[in-house]
Amino acid sequence: MKRTKAPYRWVTLYEDEISDINSVKNRVRPQLENLIKDYVVVLDCTSATKPATIALYELANQYLIPLIYIYEPIQRLTWLLSKDELIQKIEEG
């Protein structure tokens, strides 16, 4: 069985970009749009600044993508936008 490399994309932002919601969205959106064409995507805002977290939350809502946050000290994963919430949102139209 051949193993394939997991698809992921790193988007590196400068200090002035990471503190601006629109800058984060503008930098992340093209990579996100490319990934969702061929893959199931889950966004992770664990290490993000507050503006970046807001930007990722807005993108996740816009593209109906699950969003997670991991509270590292106790290694707890929290779904900020879960698959079930997104399914409900789609069904409600």
PDB file with one MODEL, atoms N, CA, C and O in Angstrom:
MODEL        1
ATOM      1  N   MET A   1       0.836  -1.176   0.000  1.00  0.00           N
ATOM      2  CA  MET A   1       0.000   0.000   0.000  1.00  0.00           C
ATOM      3  C   MET A   1       0.887   1.248   0.000  1.00  0.00           C
ATOM      4  O   MET A   1       1.732   1.428   0.877  1.00  0.00           O
ATOM      5  N   LYS A   2       0.681   2.080  -0.976  1.00  0.00           N
ATOM      6  CA  LYS A   2       1.482   3.293  -1.095  1.00  0.00           C
ATOM      7  C   LYS A   2       0.908   4.386  -0.192  1.00  0.00           C
ATOM      8  O   LYS A   2      -0.294   4.651  -0.216  1.00  0.00           O
ATOM      9  N   ARG A   3       1.768   5.014   0.597  1.00  0.00           N
ATOM     10  CA  ARG A   3       1.342   6.125   1.450  1.00  0.00           C
ATOM     11  C   ARG A   3       1.560   7.424   0.694  1.00  0.00           C
ATOM     12  O   ARG A   3       2.569   7.609   0.014  1.00  0.00           O
ATOM     13  N   THR A   4       0.605   8.305   0.829  1.00  0.00           N
ATOM     14  CA  THR A   4       0.751   9.623   0.218  1.00  0.00           C
ATOM     15  C   THR A   4       0.927  10.663   1.306  1.00  0.00           C
ATOM     16  O   THR A   4       0.440  10.508   2.426  1.00  0.00           O
ATOM     17  N   LYS A   5       1.611  11.694   0.964  1.00  0.00           N
ATOM     18  CA  LYS A   5       1.856  12.777   1.907  1.00  0.00           C
ATOM     19  C   LYS A   5       0.550  13.527   2.166  1.00  0.00           C
ATOM     20  O   LYS A   5      -0.181  13.865   1.235  1.00  0.00           O
ATOM     21  N   ALA A   6       0.273  13.779   3.429  1.00  0.00           N
ATOM     22  CA  ALA A   6      -0.941  14.514   3.782  1.00  0.00           C
ATOM     23  C   ALA A   6      -0.885  15.922   3.208  1.00  0.00           C
ATOM     24  O   ALA A   6       0.138  16.598   3.325  1.00  0.00           O
ATOM     25  N   PRO A   7      -1.975  16.371   2.590  1.00  0.00           N
ATOM     26  CA  PRO A   7      -1.967  17.717   2.012  1.00  0.00           C
ATOM     27  C   PRO A   7      -2.180  18.771   3.096  1.00  0.00           C
ATOM     28  O   PRO A   7      -3.135  18.697   3.868  1.00  0.00           O
ATOM     29  N   TYR A   8      -1.307  19.722   3.142  1.00  0.00           N
ATOM     30  CA  TYR A   8      -1.466  20.874   4.027  1.00  0.00           C
ATOM     31  C   TYR A   8      -0.707  22.031   3.425  1.00  0.00           C
ATOM     32  O   TYR A   8       0.197  21.848   2.610  1.00  0.00           O
ATOM     33  N   ARG A   9      -1.084  23.212   3.833  1.00  0.00           N
ATOM     34  CA  ARG A   9      -0.437  24.407   3.324  1.00  0.00           C
ATOM     35  C   ARG A   9      -0.124  25.331   4.491  1.00  0.00           C
ATOM     36  O   ARG A   9      -0.970  25.572   5.352  1.00  0.00           O
ATOM     37  N   TRP A  10       1.089  25.840   4.507  1.00  0.00           N
ATOM     38  CA  TRP A  10       1.484  26.830   5.498  1.00  0.00           C
ATOM     39  C   TRP A  10       1.337  28.201   4.872  1.00  0.00           C
ATOM     40  O   TRP A  10       1.751  28.421   3.734  1.00  0.00           O
ATOM     41  N   VAL A  11       0.750  29.116   5.612  1.00  0.00           N
ATOM     42  CA  VAL A  11       0.665  30.506   5.191  1.00  0.00           C
ATOM     43  C   VAL A  11       1.374  31.311   6.271  1.00  0.00           C
ATOM     44  O   VAL A  11       0.909  31.383   7.409  1.00  0.00           O
ATOM     45  N   THR A  12       2.490  31.908   5.912  1.00  0.00           N
ATOM     46  CA  THR A  12       3.279  32.694   6.868  1.00  0.00           C
ATOM     47  C   THR A  12       2.929  34.164   6.704  1.00  0.00           C
ATOM     48  O   THR A  12       2.969  34.713   5.603  1.00  0.00           O
ATOM     49  N   LEU A  13       2.584  34.788   7.826  1.00  0.00           N
ATOM     50  CA  LEU A  13       2.190  36.194   7.800  1.00  0.00           C
ATOM     51  C   LEU A  13       3.164  37.040   8.603  1.00  0.00           C
ATOM     52  O   LEU A  13       3.702  36.597   9.618  1.00  0.00           O
ATOM     53  N   TYR A  14       3.379  38.250   8.141  1.00  0.00           N
ATOM     54  CA  TYR A  14       4.201  39.199   8.883  1.00  0.00           C
ATOM     55  C   TYR A  14       3.402  39.783  10.042  1.00  0.00           C
ATOM     56  O   TYR A  14       2.177  39.670  10.084  1.00  0.00           O
ATOM     57  N   GLU A  15       4.107  40.408  10.982  1.00  0.00           N
ATOM     58  CA  GLU A  15       3.481  40.933  12.192  1.00  0.00           C
ATOM     59  C   GLU A  15       2.326  41.888  11.882  1.00  0.00           C
ATOM     60  O   GLU A  15       1.279  41.823  12.527  1.00  0.00           O
ATOM     61  N   ASP A  16       2.509  42.764  10.909  1.00  0.00           N
ATOM     62  CA  ASP A  16       1.437  43.704  10.584  1.00  0.00           C
ATOM     63  C   ASP A  16       0.248  43.013   9.932  1.00  0.00           C
ATOM     64  O   ASP A  16      -0.874  43.508  10.034  1.00  0.00           O
ATOM     65  N   GLU A  17       0.463  41.889   9.268  1.00  0.00           N
ATOM     66  CA  GLU A  17      -0.635  41.153   8.644  1.00  0.00           C
ATOM     67  C   GLU A  17      -1.420  40.330   9.669  1.00  0.00           C
ATOM     68  O   GLU A  17      -2.649  40.276   9.609  1.00  0.00           O
ATOM     69  N   ILE A  18      -0.722  39.696  10.599  1.00  0.00           N
ATOM     70  CA  ILE A  18      -1.352  38.779  11.543  1.00  0.00           C
ATOM     71  C   ILE A  18      -2.273  39.516  12.516  1.00  0.00           C
ATOM     72  O   ILE A  18      -3.125  38.901  13.157  1.00  0.00           O
ATOM     73  N   SER A  19      -2.099  40.819  12.620  1.00  0.00           N
ATOM     74  CA  SER A  19      -2.934  41.599  13.535  1.00  0.00           C
ATOM     75  C   SER A  19      -4.094  42.288  12.814  1.00  0.00           C
ATOM     76  O   SER A  19      -4.795  43.107  13.408  1.00  0.00           O
ATOM     77  N   ASP A  20      -4.295  41.963  11.546  1.00  0.00           N
ATOM     78  CA  ASP A  20      -5.370  42.571  10.760  1.00  0.00           C
ATOM     79  C   ASP A  20      -6.260  41.467  10.176  1.00  0.00           C
ATOM     80  O   ASP A  20      -5.799  40.639   9.390  1.00  0.00           O
ATOM     81  N   ILE A  21      -7.509  41.466  10.560  1.00  0.00           N
ATOM     82  CA  ILE A  21      -8.446  40.412  10.149  1.00  0.00           C
ATOM     83  C   ILE A  21      -8.512  40.275   8.635  1.00  0.00           C
ATOM     84  O   ILE A  21      -8.419  39.166   8.110  1.00  0.00           O
ATOM     85  N   ASN A  22      -8.670  41.389   7.929  1.00  0.00           N
ATOM     86  CA  ASN A  22      -8.788  41.323   6.470  1.00  0.00           C
ATOM     87  C   ASN A  22      -7.503  40.848   5.802  1.00  0.00           C
ATOM     88  O   ASN A  22      -7.555  40.133   4.800  1.00  0.00           O
ATOM     89  N   SER A  23      -6.358  41.235   6.342  1.00  0.00           N
ATOM     90  CA  SER A  23      -5.084  40.758   5.778  1.00  0.00           C
ATOM     91  C   SER A  23      -4.977  39.241   5.909  1.00  0.00           C
ATOM     92  O   SER A  23      -4.561  38.553   4.976  1.00  0.00           O
ATOM     93  N   VAL A  24      -5.354  38.735   7.067  1.00  0.00           N
ATOM     94  CA  VAL A  24      -5.302  37.278   7.278  1.00  0.00           C
ATOM     95  C   VAL A  24      -6.233  36.583   6.291  1.00  0.00           C
ATOM     96  O   VAL A  24      -5.843  35.617   5.636  1.00  0.00           O
ATOM     97  N   LYS A  25      -7.451  37.072   6.188  1.00  0.00           N
ATOM     98  CA  LYS A  25      -8.407  36.448   5.273  1.00  0.00           C
ATOM     99  C   LYS A  25      -7.897  36.489   3.828  1.00  0.00           C
ATOM    100  O   LYS A  25      -8.016  35.504   3.099  1.00  0.00           O
ATOM    101  N   ASN A  26      -7.335  37.620   3.419  1.00  0.00           N
ATOM    102  CA  ASN A  26      -6.848  37.758   2.044  1.00  0.00           C
ATOM    103  C   ASN A  26      -5.665  36.847   1.749  1.00  0.00           C
ATOM    104  O   ASN A  26      -5.505  36.385   0.620  1.00  0.00           O
ATOM    105  N   ARG A  27      -4.842  36.586   2.747  1.00  0.00           N
ATOM    106  CA  ARG A  27      -3.684  35.701   2.552  1.00  0.00           C
ATOM    107  C   ARG A  27      -4.073  34.222   2.622  1.00  0.00           C
ATOM    108  O   ARG A  27      -3.501  33.401   1.905  1.00  0.00           O
ATOM    109  N   VAL A  28      -5.024  33.880   3.465  1.00  0.00           N
ATOM    110  CA  VAL A  28      -5.407  32.476   3.658  1.00  0.00           C
ATOM    111  C   VAL A  28      -6.391  32.008   2.585  1.00  0.00           C
ATOM    112  O   VAL A  28      -6.328  30.859   2.147  1.00  0.00           O
ATOM    113  N   ARG A  29      -7.284  32.876   2.167  1.00  0.00           N
ATOM    114  CA  ARG A  29      -8.361  32.481   1.250  1.00  0.00           C
ATOM    115  C   ARG A  29      -7.869  31.747  -0.016  1.00  0.00           C
ATOM    116  O   ARG A  29      -8.425  30.695  -0.334  1.00  0.00           O
ATOM    117  N   PRO A  30      -6.866  32.240  -0.749  1.00  0.00           N
ATOM    118  CA  PRO A  30      -6.455  31.524  -1.969  1.00  0.00           C
ATOM    119  C   PRO A  30      -5.978  30.093  -1.690  1.00  0.00           C
ATOM    120  O   PRO A  30      -6.313  29.174  -2.437  1.00  0.00           O
ATOM    121  N   GLN A  31      -5.213  29.903  -0.638  1.00  0.00           N
ATOM    122  CA  GLN A  31      -4.746  28.560  -0.289  1.00  0.00           C
ATOM    123  C   GLN A  31      -5.925  27.676   0.102  1.00  0.00           C
ATOM    124  O   GLN A  31      -5.995  26.511  -0.287  1.00  0.00           O
ATOM    125  N   LEU A  32      -6.835  28.234   0.863  1.00  0.00           N
ATOM    126  CA  LEU A  32      -8.012  27.502   1.302  1.00  0.00           C
ATOM    127  C   LEU A  32      -8.865  27.078   0.112  1.00  0.00           C
ATOM    128  O   LEU A  32      -9.308  25.933   0.032  1.00  0.00           O
ATOM    129  N   GLU A  33      -9.089  27.999  -0.799  1.00  0.00           N
ATOM    130  CA  GLU A  33      -9.896  27.678  -1.980  1.00  0.00           C
ATOM    131  C   GLU A  33      -9.257  26.577  -2.816  1.00  0.00           C
ATOM    132  O   GLU A  33      -9.963  25.732  -3.366  1.00  0.00           O
ATOM    133  N   ASN A  34      -7.931  26.576  -2.918  1.00  0.00           N
ATOM    134  CA  ASN A  34      -7.255  25.501  -3.651  1.00  0.00           C
ATOM    135  C   ASN A  34      -7.415  24.158  -2.952  1.00  0.00           C
ATOM    136  O   ASN A  34      -7.654  23.144  -3.608  1.00  0.00           O
ATOM    137  N   LEU A  35      -7.287  24.139  -1.646  1.00  0.00           N
ATOM    138  CA  LEU A  35      -7.405  22.887  -0.899  1.00  0.00           C
ATOM    139  C   LEU A  35      -8.809  22.303  -0.936  1.00  0.00           C
ATOM    140  O   LEU A  35      -8.968  21.093  -1.100  1.00  0.00           O
ATOM    141  N   ILE A  36      -9.833  23.145  -0.787  1.00  0.00           N
ATOM    142  CA  ILE A  36     -11.196  22.605  -0.709  1.00  0.00           C
ATOM    143  C   ILE A  36     -11.704  22.062  -2.039  1.00  0.00           C
ATOM    144  O   ILE A  36     -12.740  21.399  -2.086  1.00  0.00           O
ATOM    145  N   LYS A  37     -10.991  22.337  -3.103  1.00  0.00           N
ATOM    146  CA  LYS A  37     -11.367  21.755  -4.397  1.00  0.00           C
ATOM    147  C   LYS A  37     -11.190  20.241  -4.385  1.00  0.00           C
ATOM    148  O   LYS A  37     -11.984  19.518  -4.987  1.00  0.00           O
ATOM    149  N   ASP A  38     -10.148  19.756  -3.698  1.00  0.00           N
ATOM    150  CA  ASP A  38      -9.798  18.344  -3.770  1.00  0.00           C
ATOM    151  C   ASP A  38      -9.761  17.612  -2.433  1.00  0.00           C
ATOM    152  O   ASP A  38      -9.649  16.387  -2.408  1.00  0.00           O
ATOM    153  N   TYR A  39      -9.853  18.342  -1.319  1.00  0.00           N
ATOM    154  CA  TYR A  39      -9.666  17.716  -0.014  1.00  0.00           C
ATOM    155  C   TYR A  39     -10.720  18.162   0.990  1.00  0.00           C
ATOM    156  O   TYR A  39     -11.331  19.221   0.850  1.00  0.00           O
ATOM    157  N   VAL A  40     -10.914  17.340   1.990  1.00  0.00           N
ATOM    158  CA  VAL A  40     -11.717  17.732   3.149  1.00  0.00           C
ATOM    159  C   VAL A  40     -10.790  18.540   4.046  1.00  0.00           C
ATOM    160  O   VAL A  40      -9.702  18.075   4.386  1.00  0.00           O
ATOM    161  N   VAL A  41     -11.197  19.720   4.425  1.00  0.00           N
ATOM    162  CA  VAL A  41     -10.351  20.642   5.161  1.00  0.00           C
ATOM    163  C   VAL A  41     -10.927  20.878   6.560  1.00  0.00           C
ATOM    164  O   VAL A  41     -12.138  21.013   6.731  1.00  0.00           O
ATOM    165  N   VAL A  42     -10.048  20.926   7.541  1.00  0.00           N
ATOM    166  CA  VAL A  42     -10.383  21.351   8.892  1.00  0.00           C
ATOM    167  C   VAL A  42      -9.392  22.457   9.240  1.00  0.00           C
ATOM    168  O   VAL A  42      -8.180  22.250   9.191  1.00  0.00           O
ATOM    169  N   LEU A  43      -9.909  23.622   9.589  1.00  0.00           N
ATOM    170  CA  LEU A  43      -9.034  24.729   9.976  1.00  0.00           C
ATOM    171  C   LEU A  43      -8.708  24.629  11.463  1.00  0.00           C
ATOM    172  O   LEU A  43      -9.540  24.206  12.265  1.00  0.00           O
ATOM    173  N   ASP A  44      -7.492  25.020  11.817  1.00  0.00           N
ATOM    174  CA  ASP A  44      -7.032  24.991  13.204  1.00  0.00           C
ATOM    175  C   ASP A  44      -6.541  26.387  13.575  1.00  0.00           C
ATOM    176  O   ASP A  44      -5.621  26.916  12.951  1.00  0.00           O
ATOM    177  N   CYS A  45      -7.160  26.975  14.591  1.00  0.00           N
ATOM    178  CA  CYS A  45      -6.770  28.325  15.003  1.00  0.00           C
ATOM    179  C   CYS A  45      -6.031  28.310  16.341  1.00  0.00           C
ATOM    180  O   CYS A  45      -5.995  29.328  17.032  1.00  0.00           O
ATOM    181  N   THR A  46      -5.452  27.191  16.710  1.00  0.00           N
ATOM    182  CA  THR A  46      -4.802  27.040  18.011  1.00  0.00           C
ATOM    183  C   THR A  46      -3.733  28.092  18.270  1.00  0.00           C
ATOM    184  O   THR A  46      -3.738  28.721  19.328  1.00  0.00           O
ATOM    185  N   SER A  47      -2.843  28.290  17.353  1.00  0.00           N
ATOM    186  CA  SER A  47      -1.712  29.191  17.590  1.00  0.00           C
ATOM    187  C   SER A  47      -1.938  30.593  17.059  1.00  0.00           C
ATOM    188  O   SER A  47      -1.007  31.397  17.013  1.00  0.00           O
ATOM    189  N   ALA A  48      -3.141  30.887  16.664  1.00  0.00           N
ATOM    190  CA  ALA A  48      -3.418  32.164  16.017  1.00  0.00           C
ATOM    191  C   ALA A  48      -3.570  33.302  17.023  1.00  0.00           C
ATOM    192  O   ALA A  48      -3.905  33.094  18.189  1.00  0.00           O
ATOM    193  N   THR A  49      -3.313  34.503  16.531  1.00  0.00           N
ATOM    194  CA  THR A  49      -3.614  35.705  17.305  1.00  0.00           C
ATOM    195  C   THR A  49      -5.138  35.877  17.313  1.00  0.00           C
ATOM    196  O   THR A  49      -5.841  35.190  16.573  1.00  0.00           O
ATOM    197  N   LYS A  50      -5.641  36.776  18.134  1.00  0.00           N
ATOM    198  CA  LYS A  50      -7.086  37.007  18.161  1.00  0.00           C
ATOM    199  C   LYS A  50      -7.619  37.449  16.794  1.00  0.00           C
ATOM    200  O   LYS A  50      -8.627  36.908  16.340  1.00  0.00           O
ATOM    201  N   PRO A  51      -6.977  38.414  16.122  1.00  0.00           N
ATOM    202  CA  PRO A  51      -7.480  38.780  14.798  1.00  0.00           C
ATOM    203  C   PRO A  51      -7.428  37.612  13.805  1.00  0.00           C
ATOM    204  O   PRO A  51      -8.341  37.443  12.998  1.00  0.00           O
ATOM    205  N   ALA A  52      -6.375  36.820  13.864  1.00  0.00           N
ATOM    206  CA  ALA A  52      -6.276  35.668  12.959  1.00  0.00           C
ATOM    207  C   ALA A  52      -7.358  34.639  13.272  1.00  0.00           C
ATOM    208  O   ALA A  52      -7.932  34.047  12.358  1.00  0.00           O
ATOM    209  N   THR A  53      -7.638  34.422  14.553  1.00  0.00           N
ATOM    210  CA  THR A  53      -8.703  33.500  14.937  1.00  0.00           C
ATOM    211  C   THR A  53     -10.042  33.981  14.397  1.00  0.00           C
ATOM    212  O   THR A  53     -10.829  33.186  13.882  1.00  0.00           O
ATOM    213  N   ILE A  54     -10.302  35.272  14.514  1.00  0.00           N
ATOM    214  CA  ILE A  54     -11.550  35.834  13.973  1.00  0.00           C
ATOM    215  C   ILE A  54     -11.600  35.630  12.464  1.00  0.00           C
ATOM    216  O   ILE A  54     -12.636  35.242  11.924  1.00  0.00           O
ATOM    217  N   ALA A  55     -10.491  35.888  11.783  1.00  0.00           N
ATOM    218  CA  ALA A  55     -10.438  35.704  10.331  1.00  0.00           C
ATOM    219  C   ALA A  55     -10.706  34.257   9.950  1.00  0.00           C
ATOM    220  O   ALA A  55     -11.485  33.993   9.034  1.00  0.00           O
ATOM    221  N   LEU A  56     -10.072  33.317  10.640  1.00  0.00           N
ATOM    222  CA  LEU A  56     -10.293  31.901  10.344  1.00  0.00           C
ATOM    223  C   LEU A  56     -11.728  31.493  10.643  1.00  0.00           C
ATOM    224  O   LEU A  56     -12.313  30.700   9.905  1.00  0.00           O
ATOM    225  N   TYR A  57     -12.294  32.021  11.708  1.00  0.00           N
ATOM    226  CA  TYR A  57     -13.696  31.735  12.038  1.00  0.00           C
ATOM    227  C   TYR A  57     -14.611  32.237  10.924  1.00  0.00           C
ATOM    228  O   TYR A  57     -15.533  31.533  10.510  1.00  0.00           O
ATOM    229  N   GLU A  58     -14.360  33.438  10.443  1.00  0.00           N
ATOM    230  CA  GLU A  58     -15.181  33.987   9.360  1.00  0.00           C
ATOM    231  C   GLU A  58     -15.032  33.177   8.082  1.00  0.00           C
ATOM    232  O   GLU A  58     -16.023  32.925   7.397  1.00  0.00           O
ATOM    233  N   LEU A  59     -13.811  32.763   7.747  1.00  0.00           N
ATOM    234  CA  LEU A  59     -13.599  31.930   6.561  1.00  0.00           C
ATOM    235  C   LEU A  59     -14.272  30.570   6.718  1.00  0.00           C
ATOM    236  O   LEU A  59     -14.890  30.061   5.783  1.00  0.00           O
ATOM    237  N   ALA A  60     -14.145  29.989   7.907  1.00  0.00           N
ATOM    238  CA  ALA A  60     -14.776  28.691   8.161  1.00  0.00           C
ATOM    239  C   ALA A  60     -16.290  28.787   7.994  1.00  0.00           C
ATOM    240  O   ALA A  60     -16.911  27.890   7.425  1.00  0.00           O
ATOM    241  N   ASN A  61     -16.877  29.862   8.483  1.00  0.00           N
ATOM    242  CA  ASN A  61     -18.318  30.076   8.307  1.00  0.00           C
ATOM    243  C   ASN A  61     -18.680  30.270   6.844  1.00  0.00           C
ATOM    244  O   ASN A  61     -19.666  29.712   6.361  1.00  0.00           O
ATOM    245  N   GLN A  62     -17.889  31.054   6.149  1.00  0.00           N
ATOM    246  CA  GLN A  62     -18.170  31.350   4.748  1.00  0.00           C
ATOM    247  C   GLN A  62     -18.102  30.097   3.880  1.00  0.00           C
ATOM    248  O   GLN A  62     -18.957  29.885   3.019  1.00  0.00           O
ATOM    249  N   TYR A  63     -17.085  29.267   4.108  1.00  0.00           N
ATOM    250  CA  TYR A  63     -16.872  28.087   3.274  1.00  0.00           C
ATOM    251  C   TYR A  63     -17.411  26.803   3.900  1.00  0.00           C
ATOM    252  O   TYR A  63     -17.228  25.717   3.352  1.00  0.00           O
ATOM    253  N   LEU A  64     -18.073  26.929   5.047  1.00  0.00           N
ATOM    254  CA  LEU A  64     -18.653  25.789   5.763  1.00  0.00           C
ATOM    255  C   LEU A  64     -17.605  24.717   6.047  1.00  0.00           C
ATOM    256  O   LEU A  64     -17.747  23.559   5.655  1.00  0.00           O
ATOM    257  N   ILE A  65     -16.548  25.140   6.739  1.00  0.00           N
ATOM    258  CA  ILE A  65     -15.411  24.283   7.069  1.00  0.00           C
ATOM    259  C   ILE A  65     -15.319  24.142   8.577  1.00  0.00           C
ATOM    260  O   ILE A  65     -15.412  25.141   9.289  1.00  0.00           O
ATOM    261  N   PRO A  66     -15.138  22.932   9.083  1.00  0.00           N
ATOM    262  CA  PRO A  66     -14.948  22.770  10.528  1.00  0.00           C
ATOM    263  C   PRO A  66     -13.713  23.541  11.006  1.00  0.00           C
ATOM    264  O   PRO A  66     -12.718  23.669  10.293  1.00  0.00           O
ATOM    265  N   LEU A  67     -13.815  24.049  12.244  1.00  0.00           N
ATOM    266  CA  LEU A  67     -12.742  24.838  12.845  1.00  0.00           C
ATOM    267  C   LEU A  67     -12.473  24.304  14.246  1.00  0.00           C
ATOM    268  O   LEU A  67     -13.395  24.137  15.044  1.00  0.00           O
ATOM    269  N   ILE A  68     -11.200  24.038  14.538  1.00  0.00           N
ATOM    270  CA  ILE A  68     -10.835  23.504  15.846  1.00  0.00           C
ATOM    271  C   ILE A  68      -9.893  24.440  16.589  1.00  0.00           C
ATOM    272  O   ILE A  68      -9.215  25.286  16.005  1.00  0.00           O
ATOM    273  N   TYR A  69      -9.883  24.252  17.897  1.00  0.00           N
ATOM    274  CA  TYR A  69      -8.928  24.914  18.778  1.00  0.00           C
ATOM    275  C   TYR A  69      -8.466  23.867  19.779  1.00  0.00           C
ATOM    276  O   TYR A  69      -9.288  23.152  20.352  1.00  0.00           O
ATOM    277  N   ILE A  70      -7.165  23.771  19.994  1.00  0.00           N
ATOM    278  CA  ILE A  70      -6.625  22.815  20.959  1.00  0.00           C
ATOM    279  C   ILE A  70      -6.055  23.593  22.131  1.00  0.00           C
ATOM    280  O   ILE A  70      -5.134  24.395  21.971  1.00  0.00           O
ATOM    281  N   TYR A  71      -6.615  23.347  23.320  1.00  0.00           N
ATOM    282  CA  TYR A  71      -6.095  23.959  24.530  1.00  0.00           C
ATOM    283  C   TYR A  71      -4.911  23.105  24.962  1.00  0.00           C
ATOM    284  O   TYR A  71      -5.075  22.045  25.565  1.00  0.00           O
ATOM    285  N   GLU A  72      -3.725  23.584  24.643  1.00  0.00           N
ATOM    286  CA  GLU A  72      -2.512  22.784  24.762  1.00  0.00           C
ATOM    287  C   GLU A  72      -2.159  22.316  26.173  1.00  0.00           C
ATOM    288  O   GLU A  72      -1.709  21.180  26.325  1.00  0.00           O
ATOM    289  N   PRO A  73      -2.342  23.147  27.226  1.00  0.00           N
ATOM    290  CA  PRO A  73      -1.937  22.674  28.556  1.00  0.00           C
ATOM    291  C   PRO A  73      -2.612  21.367  28.988  1.00  0.00           C
ATOM    292  O   PRO A  73      -2.014  20.556  29.695  1.00  0.00           O
ATOM    293  N   ILE A  74      -3.858  21.175  28.556  1.00  0.00           N
ATOM    294  CA  ILE A  74      -4.527  19.916  28.936  1.00  0.00           C
ATOM    295  C   ILE A  74      -4.849  19.060  27.711  1.00  0.00           C
ATOM    296  O   ILE A  74      -5.552  18.055  27.818  1.00  0.00           O
ATOM    297  N   GLN A  75      -4.340  19.454  26.570  1.00  0.00           N
ATOM    298  CA  GLN A  75      -4.508  18.723  25.312  1.00  0.00           C
ATOM    299  C   GLN A  75      -5.977  18.401  25.025  1.00  0.00           C
ATOM    300  O   GLN A  75      -6.338  17.260  24.740  1.00  0.00           O
ATOM    301  N   ARG A  76      -6.812  19.442  25.109  1.00  0.00           N
ATOM    302  CA  ARG A  76      -8.243  19.282  24.831  1.00  0.00           C
ATOM    303  C   ARG A  76      -8.577  19.952  23.509  1.00  0.00           C
ATOM    304  O   ARG A  76      -8.308  21.137  23.312  1.00  0.00           O
ATOM    305  N   LEU A  77      -9.158  19.186  22.615  1.00  0.00           N
ATOM    306  CA  LEU A  77      -9.608  19.701  21.329  1.00  0.00           C
ATOM    307  C   LEU A  77     -11.043  20.200  21.482  1.00  0.00           C
ATOM    308  O   LEU A  77     -11.901  19.501  22.021  1.00  0.00           O
ATOM    309  N   THR A  78     -11.289  21.412  21.003  1.00  0.00           N
ATOM    310  CA  THR A  78     -12.629  21.985  21.015  1.00  0.00           C
ATOM    311  C   THR A  78     -13.018  22.321  19.580  1.00  0.00           C
ATOM    312  O   THR A  78     -12.253  22.950  18.849  1.00  0.00           O
ATOM    313  N   TRP A  79     -14.201  21.902  19.192  1.00  0.00           N
ATOM    314  CA  TRP A  79     -14.719  22.236  17.876  1.00  0.00           C
ATOM    315  C   TRP A  79     -15.407  23.583  17.964  1.00  0.00           C
ATOM    316  O   TRP A  79     -16.467  23.689  18.580  1.00  0.00           O
ATOM    317  N   LEU A  80     -14.829  24.621  17.362  1.00  0.00           N
ATOM    318  CA  LEU A  80     -15.462  25.927  17.322  1.00  0.00           C
ATOM    319  C   LEU A  80     -16.577  25.934  16.288  1.00  0.00           C
ATOM    320  O   LEU A  80     -17.592  26.607  16.465  1.00  0.00           O
ATOM    321  N   LEU A  81     -16.389  25.191  15.220  1.00  0.00           N
ATOM    322  CA  LEU A  81     -17.428  24.899  14.237  1.00  0.00           C
ATOM    323  C   LEU A  81     -17.330  23.411  13.922  1.00  0.00           C
ATOM    324  O   LEU A  81     -16.380  22.969  13.276  1.00  0.00           O
ATOM    325  N   SER A  82     -18.296  22.656  14.373  1.00  0.00           N
ATOM    326  CA  SER A  82     -18.248  21.203  14.175  1.00  0.00           C
ATOM    327  C   SER A  82     -18.958  20.800  12.886  1.00  0.00           C
ATOM    328  O   SER A  82     -19.718  21.574  12.305  1.00  0.00           O
ATOM    329  N   LYS A  83     -18.697  19.598  12.466  1.00  0.00           N
ATOM    330  CA  LYS A  83     -19.354  19.034  11.287  1.00  0.00           C
ATOM    331  C   LYS A  83     -20.870  19.059  11.484  1.00  0.00           C
ATOM    332  O   LYS A  83     -21.607  19.418  10.565  1.00  0.00           O
ATOM    333  N   ASP A  84     -21.339  18.680  12.674  1.00  0.00           N
ATOM    334  CA  ASP A  84     -22.774  18.654  12.940  1.00  0.00           C
ATOM    335  C   ASP A  84     -23.398  20.046  12.872  1.00  0.00           C
ATOM    336  O   ASP A  84     -24.501  20.209  12.352  1.00  0.00           O
ATOM    337  N   GLU A  85     -22.690  21.052  13.399  1.00  0.00           N
ATOM    338  CA  GLU A  85     -23.193  22.430  13.316  1.00  0.00           C
ATOM    339  C   GLU A  85     -23.290  22.885  11.867  1.00  0.00           C
ATOM    340  O   GLU A  85     -24.245  23.563  11.487  1.00  0.00           O
ATOM    341  N   LEU A  86     -22.306  22.515  11.063  1.00  0.00           N
ATOM    342  CA  LEU A  86     -22.297  22.918   9.668  1.00  0.00           C
ATOM    343  C   LEU A  86     -23.411  22.206   8.889  1.00  0.00           C
ATOM    344  O   LEU A  86     -24.053  22.811   8.031  1.00  0.00           O
ATOM    345  N   ILE A  87     -23.635  20.931   9.185  1.00  0.00           N
ATOM    346  CA  ILE A  87     -24.721  20.190   8.533  1.00  0.00           C
ATOM    347  C   ILE A  87     -26.064  20.844   8.866  1.00  0.00           C
ATOM    348  O   ILE A  87     -26.904  21.033   7.986  1.00  0.00           O
ATOM    349  N   GLN A  88     -26.259  21.187  10.136  1.00  0.00           N
ATOM    350  CA  GLN A  88     -27.483  21.852  10.553  1.00  0.00           C
ATOM    351  C   GLN A  88     -27.658  23.185   9.829  1.00  0.00           C
ATOM    352  O   GLN A  88     -28.758  23.516   9.385  1.00  0.00           O
ATOM    353  N   LYS A  89     -26.586  23.939   9.713  1.00  0.00           N
ATOM    354  CA  LYS A  89     -26.619  25.228   9.027  1.00  0.00           C
ATOM    355  C   LYS A  89     -27.018  25.044   7.554  1.00  0.00           C
ATOM    356  O   LYS A  89     -27.807  25.824   7.020  1.00  0.00           O
ATOM    357  N   ILE A  90     -26.473  24.018   6.910  1.00  0.00           N
ATOM    358  CA  ILE A  90     -26.801  23.744   5.503  1.00  0.00           C
ATOM    359  C   ILE A  90     -28.263  23.343   5.364  1.00  0.00           C
ATOM    360  O   ILE A  90     -28.955  23.806   4.458  1.00  0.00           O
ATOM    361  N   GLU A  91     -28.733  22.477   6.267  1.00  0.00           N
ATOM    362  CA  GLU A  91     -30.122  22.007   6.194  1.00  0.00           C
ATOM    363  C   GLU A  91     -31.125  23.131   6.429  1.00  0.00           C
ATOM    364  O   GLU A  91     -32.212  23.127   5.852  1.00  0.00           O
ATOM    365  N   GLU A  92     -30.761  24.091   7.274  1.00  0.00           N
ATOM    366  CA  GLU A  92     -31.648  25.227   7.550  1.00  0.00           C
ATOM    367  C   GLU A  92     -31.671  26.211   6.396  1.00  0.00           C
ATOM    368  O   GLU A  92     -32.579  27.033   6.273  1.00  0.00           O
ATOM    369  N   GLY A  93     -30.650  26.110   5.550  1.00  0.00           N
ATOM    370  CA  GLY A  93     -30.571  26.896   4.341  1.00  0.00           C
ATOM    371  C   GLY A  93     -30.301  28.318   4.549  1.00  0.00           C
ATOM    372  O   GLY A  93     -30.213  29.078   3.585  1.00  0.00           O
TER     373      GLY A  93
ENDMDL
END
